[in-house]
Amino acid sequence: MTKEDKILRLLEVRGDKATFEQLFSQLLDMLLTARDGTPEEGASVKGVLVQHVTPAAVLPLLAEVYGRYFTEDDIDRLLAFHDTDFGRRFLGISLEMQGELRAVGQAWFASVSSEVEAEIERLFPDTPAG
């Protein structure tokens, strides 16, 4: 297993993956609610969104952040997570990382949002957004 694979597993164990899945579900609902149109258009819009806006697309970016803060040995120890000095260190660093992780997610969404909107506009040029 690579260091990135271990970090992705850590994101799952810590619950970060589930949190992002929940956030993405809420985001999809919000984006679909913001568009007027028929149920058929809604299904097509959702299809475009799930191609571009997925936890699987952003989790490797989050793994990069973890990779800058922790060595592969650190990740192995976190996966095993015992009540040690290292465990306390992890808790302190993870709080520090939250802002950077949030910024990465927001920057990623901003980078794909215009592409998603353009694709939706291409599919439905006569339907006003929001």
QUIUR-V798885 format. One record per backbone hydrogen bond with DSSP energy under -0.5 kcal/mol. CO is the residue of the C=O (numbers start at 1). NH is the residue of the N-H. If there is no record, write none. Layout:
BEGIN
CO_NH + CO_NH
END
This chain:
BEGIN
2_6 + 3_7 + 4_8 + 5_9 + 6_10 + 7_11 + 8_12 + 9_13 + 10_14 + 11_15 + 11_16 + 11_17 + 12_15 + 15_19 + 16_20 + 17_21 + 18_22 + 19_23 + 20_24 + 21_25 + 22_26 + 23_27 + 24_28 + 25_29 + 26_30 + 27_31 + 28_32 + 29_33 + 30_34 + 31_35 + 32_35 + 38_42 + 39_43 + 40_44 + 41_45 + 42_46 + 43_47 + 44_48 + 45_49 + 46_50 + 47_51 + 48_51 + 48_52 + 49_52 + 49_53 + 52_54 + 54_57 + 54_58 + 55_59 + 56_60 + 58_61 + 58_62 + 59_63 + 60_64 + 61_65 + 62_66 + 63_67 + 64_68 + 65_68 + 65_69 + 66_69 + 66_70 + 71_75 + 72_76 + 73_77 + 74_78 + 75_79 + 76_80 + 77_81 + 82_84 + 84_88 + 85_89 + 86_90 + 87_91 + 88_92 + 89_93 + 90_94 + 91_95 + 92_96 + 93_97 + 94_98 + 96_100 + 97_101 + 98_102 + 99_103 + 100_104 + 101_105 + 102_106 + 103_107 + 104_108 + 105_109 + 106_110 + 107_111 + 108_112 + 109_112 + 109_113 + 110_114 + 112_116 + 113_117 + 114_118 + 115_119 + 116_120 + 117_121 + 118_122 + 119_123 + 120_124 + 124_127 + 126_128 + 128_36
END
